[in-house]
């Protein structure tokens, strides 16, 4: 189990590509269904999982043709994880593939989450006289 986890983590931590395709919803039906049936909740939870404010995606309702928060989070995610891409492509995907873009971002967060490891150590100090 440990070696498999390390392999998956190292594979995605160093990748410059998205860990899943834009239309890979059928690989994760739970995420896809949650996004489809309750998108506002899904977007808010994804934003929170990424470390941003829970209600940040609600500001997309005040945007124009291009949802500003979706675009911003997608660009930020690419920069944080070192994923190749461009702002114009993010703009197109945020505008025309809105829910699929959020699903892809959610899958990326889940794949790149690092497990928290607690290490206990004891320090023994030995003094010697010179």
trRosetta pair geometry for C-beta under 8 A, 3 or more apart (Angstrom, degrees):
i j d omega theta_ij theta_ji phi_ij phi_ji
1 4 5.9 -60 -151 37 29 111
1 5 6.3 27 155 -19 66 109
2 5 5.8 -58 -149 37 30 110
2 6 6.3 28 156 -18 66 106
3 6 5.7 -52 -146 36 33 111
3 7 6.3 36 154 -22 64 105
4 7 5.8 -55 -151 34 30 113
4 8 6.5 26 155 -16 65 106
5 8 5.9 -56 -148 38 31 108
5 9 6.2 28 156 -17 66 109
5 115 7.2 6 173 -14 135 140
6 9 5.8 -57 -145 40 30 110
6 10 6.1 23 160 -14 66 109
7 10 6.1 -59 -143 40 25 104
7 11 6.1 30 156 -25 63 110
8 11 5.7 -56 -147 33 28 115
8 12 6.6 8 163 -3 64 109
8 111 7.6 -119 165 -160 104 84
9 12 6.5 -71 -150 45 27 95
9 13 5.7 24 161 -22 68 116
9 114 7.0 77 -143 -115 126 70
9 115 7.9 -82 -82 3 141 94
10 13 5.8 -53 -131 37 30 111
10 14 6.2 6 175 0 64 114
11 14 7.1 -83 -157 44 15 92
11 15 6.4 26 153 -43 58 114
12 15 5.4 -45 -137 15 36 122
12 19 5.1 10 -124 -96 115 123
12 111 5.0 -155 -135 146 165 108
12 112 5.4 -136 134 -87 123 75
13 112 6.7 126 -86 -138 62 87
15 19 6.7 116 74 -81 152 73
15 83 7.6 16 114 -101 82 78
16 82 5.8 -74 -109 134 73 90
16 83 6.1 142 -174 -129 47 36
16 84 4.8 53 154 -24 102 97
17 83 6.5 61 -153 -143 8 87
17 84 6.6 -18 -85 32 55 100
18 21 7.0 119 94 -93 123 27
18 22 7.7 59 91 -55 164 65
18 83 5.9 56 -67 -150 61 138
18 104 6.2 -9 -170 180 142 116
18 108 6.1 -76 -152 -86 82 121
19 107 6.5 -147 83 129 107 98
19 108 5.4 148 27 -111 109 68
19 111 4.3 -154 128 84 171 167
19 112 7.1 -160 -31 -44 144 91
20 24 4.2 -122 174 60 106 152
20 27 6.5 -149 -142 64 128 145
20 28 7.7 -23 -136 -3 168 123
20 104 6.1 -155 83 -134 96 76
20 107 4.6 -29 27 120 141 148
20 108 7.1 -134 26 -63 91 71
20 111 7.4 167 -21 -32 100 146
21 24 4.3 119 55 -36 82 106
21 104 7.4 -87 122 -111 27 116
22 93 6.7 -120 -123 -139 137 123
22 97 6.1 15 176 151 128 154
22 100 5.2 57 169 147 85 119
22 101 6.9 -15 -142 -84 100 56
22 104 5.3 -41 -117 -62 50 144
23 100 6.0 -20 -87 -148 60 136
24 27 4.6 -15 169 15 95 122
24 28 7.2 51 126 13 88 93
24 104 7.3 94 39 -100 98 84
24 107 7.1 -23 85 -14 117 177
25 28 6.6 -87 -159 61 41 75
25 29 7.2 76 153 -100 76 45
25 31 7.2 -135 -143 88 75 94
25 32 3.6 94 -174 -97 107 129
25 35 8.0 -108 -128 48 121 133
25 100 6.9 -92 -46 -120 116 82
25 103 5.5 -3 -95 154 94 161
26 29 6.4 16 -144 -73 42 84
26 32 7.1 11 -68 -27 36 163
27 107 8.0 59 87 -125 114 146
28 31 4.3 14 131 25 115 117
28 32 6.3 138 95 -20 70 91
28 103 7.6 169 77 -177 117 105
28 107 5.9 177 12 -97 158 113
29 32 5.3 -59 -143 42 36 114
29 33 5.9 34 161 -19 72 107
30 33 6.1 -57 -145 37 25 106
30 34 6.3 24 157 -18 62 110
31 34 5.8 -57 -146 38 28 111
31 35 6.2 26 157 -17 65 109
31 42 7.8 111 -166 -147 66 122
31 103 5.7 122 136 -145 112 91
31 106 5.6 172 -156 105 129 136
31 107 6.5 140 109 -66 174 86
32 35 6.0 -59 -149 38 27 109
32 36 6.2 22 156 -17 64 111
32 103 6.0 35 -94 -129 64 144
33 36 5.7 -58 -143 39 31 110
33 37 5.9 8 167 -3 69 114
34 37 6.5 -66 -136 46 22 95
34 38 6.2 -47 -173 51 61 95
34 41 7.6 -97 176 92 94 105
34 42 5.0 137 131 -92 94 116
35 38 7.8 -88 -122 65 11 54
35 39 5.6 42 -175 -106 57 73
35 42 4.4 174 -100 155 59 170
35 43 7.9 87 -131 -49 85 70
35 99 5.3 132 150 -169 118 100
35 102 6.0 159 -137 96 129 115
35 103 5.2 -87 -19 -75 167 97
35 106 7.5 -152 -68 6 124 152
36 39 7.1 11 -121 -61 9 91
36 99 6.8 72 -86 -178 61 150
38 41 4.3 -7 143 34 113 119
38 42 6.0 132 96 -26 74 93
39 42 5.3 -59 -141 39 35 115
39 43 6.0 32 164 -19 71 105
39 99 6.2 -81 -115 -110 125 105
39 102 7.5 97 -154 70 94 160
40 43 6.0 -55 -145 36 28 108
40 44 6.4 26 157 -17 63 109
40 57 7.2 174 -147 103 59 119
40 58 7.1 47 -151 -90 105 82
41 44 5.8 -59 -149 39 29 110
41 45 6.3 25 157 -16 66 109
42 45 6.0 -59 -148 38 27 107
42 46 6.3 27 155 -19 64 108
42 102 6.7 96 123 139 110 133
42 106 7.3 -51 176 -71 96 151
43 46 5.7 -55 -146 37 31 112
43 47 6.3 34 154 -21 64 106
43 57 3.7 -172 140 159 119 172
43 60 7.8 -70 169 11 158 140
43 70 7.9 -60 -141 -87 125 93
43 102 5.6 -61 -98 -142 85 145
44 47 5.7 -53 -149 35 31 113
44 48 6.4 31 153 -17 64 106
44 54 5.2 37 -178 175 99 72
44 55 6.2 -1 -126 -95 113 39
44 56 7.7 145 -122 42 64 65
44 57 5.6 -125 -71 36 57 118
44 58 7.3 24 -82 -38 105 91
45 48 5.6 -52 -147 38 34 113
45 49 6.2 36 153 -21 66 105
45 54 7.8 13 -83 -143 37 84
46 49 5.6 -52 -146 36 32 112
46 50 6.5 28 154 -17 63 107
46 57 7.7 62 61 -47 98 142
46 102 6.1 157 40 -173 168 92
46 105 6.0 84 175 103 134 106
46 106 4.5 -82 -112 -87 119 94
46 109 6.7 161 -156 13 78 150
47 50 5.8 -61 -152 38 30 109
47 52 4.6 -74 180 76 86 109
47 53 6.8 -22 143 77 122 45
47 54 6.4 135 89 -135 110 24
47 55 8.0 -112 86 33 149 10
47 56 4.8 -170 -171 53 150 111
47 57 5.3 -150 -38 -28 139 100
47 69 7.9 -16 -100 165 132 121
47 73 6.7 -88 -109 -107 84 150
48 51 7.8 70 180 -55 31 12
48 52 7.0 -98 -82 68 28 60
48 53 7.6 -34 -88 151 69 18
48 54 4.6 20 -73 -98 113 73
49 106 7.3 71 61 -134 145 73
49 109 5.0 96 123 148 117 149
49 110 7.7 -12 165 -64 148 69
49 113 8.0 -63 179 -80 104 122
50 73 6.6 90 94 -158 168 112
50 76 8.0 98 163 103 134 120
50 77 6.8 -67 -138 -87 135 103
50 105 7.4 -24 -68 162 136 110
50 109 5.5 -96 -78 -103 79 134
52 56 5.1 -37 141 3 118 157
52 73 6.8 -94 -3 -107 160 110
53 56 4.5 120 70 -45 90 99
55 58 4.9 -26 179 11 82 125
55 59 8.0 94 135 -27 77 84
56 59 6.2 -43 -175 11 49 112
56 69 5.6 163 150 -150 88 134
56 73 7.7 121 120 -64 132 123
57 60 5.6 -18 -176 -4 62 116
57 69 5.4 178 -116 115 45 144
57 70 7.2 59 -132 -65 91 75
57 73 7.9 -26 -84 -17 87 150
58 61 6.2 -26 177 5 57 113
59 62 5.7 -51 -170 32 60 109
59 63 7.3 75 136 -36 71 94
59 68 6.9 -62 122 72 104 107
59 69 5.0 117 71 -47 99 130
60 63 5.3 -41 -158 10 49 122
60 67 4.0 13 -150 -158 110 109
60 68 6.6 -170 -109 44 61 65
60 69 4.7 -97 -61 36 87 110
60 70 5.8 51 -104 -19 134 96
63 66 6.4 -92 163 90 126 50
63 67 4.9 135 64 -129 152 41
63 68 4.4 -175 -101 -4 127 89
63 69 7.3 -138 -39 2 135 77
65 95 6.1 19 149 -134 81 122
66 71 5.8 28 162 -44 106 142
66 91 5.5 -29 -131 -156 135 87
66 94 6.1 59 -162 97 81 116
66 95 5.1 -55 -106 -75 66 108
67 70 4.0 44 98 21 118 117
67 71 6.3 160 86 -15 63 88
67 94 5.5 -134 53 163 91 105
67 95 7.1 172 7 -90 79 53
67 98 6.5 81 2 -124 142 111
68 71 5.8 -60 -146 40 28 110
68 72 6.0 27 158 -20 66 110
69 72 5.6 -53 -141 39 31 111
69 73 6.1 27 161 -15 66 107
70 73 6.2 -57 -144 39 25 105
70 74 6.2 25 157 -19 62 111
70 94 4.3 150 113 -148 112 107
70 98 6.5 -51 -137 -142 170 80
70 101 6.3 78 180 102 117 133
70 102 6.8 -71 -128 -68 108 92
71 74 5.9 -60 -148 37 27 111
71 75 6.4 23 157 -15 65 108
71 87 7.9 55 -176 -159 106 81
71 90 5.7 109 -146 136 74 105
71 91 5.9 28 -123 -99 125 59
71 94 4.4 -93 -73 -6 75 176
72 75 5.9 -58 -148 39 29 107
72 76 6.1 27 155 -17 65 110
73 76 5.5 -54 -142 41 32 113
73 77 6.1 36 156 -23 66 106
73 105 6.6 50 128 -151 112 158
74 77 5.8 -52 -146 34 28 112
74 78 6.6 30 153 -19 61 103
74 90 4.6 165 110 -153 127 114
74 93 7.1 172 -157 85 164 118
74 94 6.0 -139 6 -70 148 111
74 101 6.2 -36 -88 176 135 118
74 105 6.3 -103 -97 -79 73 127
75 78 5.8 -53 -152 33 32 112
75 79 6.5 26 153 -14 65 107
75 87 6.0 20 -103 -106 124 83
75 90 5.4 109 -66 144 80 174
76 79 5.8 -60 -149 40 31 108
76 80 6.0 29 156 -20 68 110
77 80 5.8 -54 -139 38 30 110
77 81 6.0 1 169 7 65 114
77 83 7.1 1 125 25 78 131
77 105 5.7 -156 -40 -136 173 101
77 108 6.4 89 175 100 132 144
77 109 7.7 -78 -130 -65 125 86
78 81 6.7 -74 -141 53 20 90
78 82 7.8 -94 169 89 53 4
78 83 4.3 -98 -137 67 69 99
78 84 7.6 -84 -163 74 111 7
78 85 5.0 -94 -131 45 147 124
78 90 7.2 -105 -15 -77 142 132
79 82 7.6 27 -171 -72 26 37
81 108 6.8 -100 -27 170 172 121
81 112 5.9 -73 -115 -114 124 168
83 108 7.8 -35 -56 -145 151 144
85 89 5.6 -122 -170 72 90 129
85 90 6.3 84 146 -51 126 96
86 89 4.7 90 60 10 86 101
86 90 6.9 -149 96 -5 44 88
87 90 5.4 -54 -144 39 35 114
87 91 6.1 44 153 -27 66 103
88 91 5.4 -51 -149 31 32 117
88 92 6.6 32 154 -18 65 101
89 92 5.7 -50 -149 35 35 110
89 93 6.3 29 155 -14 67 108
90 93 5.9 -58 -143 43 30 107
90 94 5.9 31 158 -21 66 111
91 94 5.9 -56 -142 38 24 110
91 95 6.3 17 159 -15 61 113
92 95 6.0 -66 -149 40 26 107
92 96 6.0 -23 174 21 66 114
92 97 7.9 35 130 12 70 99
93 96 6.9 -74 -124 54 21 80
93 97 4.9 -44 -156 52 65 112
93 100 7.7 -101 -169 88 93 99
93 101 4.7 126 147 -89 100 123
94 97 7.7 -19 -47 61 11 69
94 98 6.6 45 -177 -104 43 65
94 101 5.6 -128 -92 104 50 175
95 98 7.1 -38 173 -64 9 88
97 100 4.3 -52 172 55 99 117
97 101 5.2 114 104 -36 88 92
98 101 6.0 -61 -151 30 20 110
98 102 6.8 13 156 -12 59 105
99 102 5.7 -55 -152 37 35 110
99 103 6.4 37 150 -20 67 104
100 103 5.5 -51 -146 36 34 113
100 104 6.3 37 153 -20 65 104
101 104 5.8 -53 -149 35 31 112
101 105 6.5 31 152 -18 64 105
102 105 5.6 -53 -147 37 33 111
102 106 6.3 36 153 -21 65 105
103 106 5.6 -53 -148 35 31 113
103 107 6.4 31 154 -17 65 104
104 107 5.8 -53 -148 37 31 110
104 108 6.4 34 152 -22 64 106
105 108 5.6 -54 -149 34 32 114
105 109 6.5 35 153 -21 65 102
106 109 5.8 -51 -151 32 32 111
106 110 6.6 28 153 -15 64 106
107 110 5.7 -58 -150 39 33 110
107 111 6.2 30 155 -18 68 109
108 111 5.8 -57 -144 38 30 109
108 112 6.0 6 165 -1 66 115
109 112 6.4 -72 -140 48 23 95
109 113 6.4 45 157 -51 62 94
110 113 6.0 -33 -150 -3 29 116
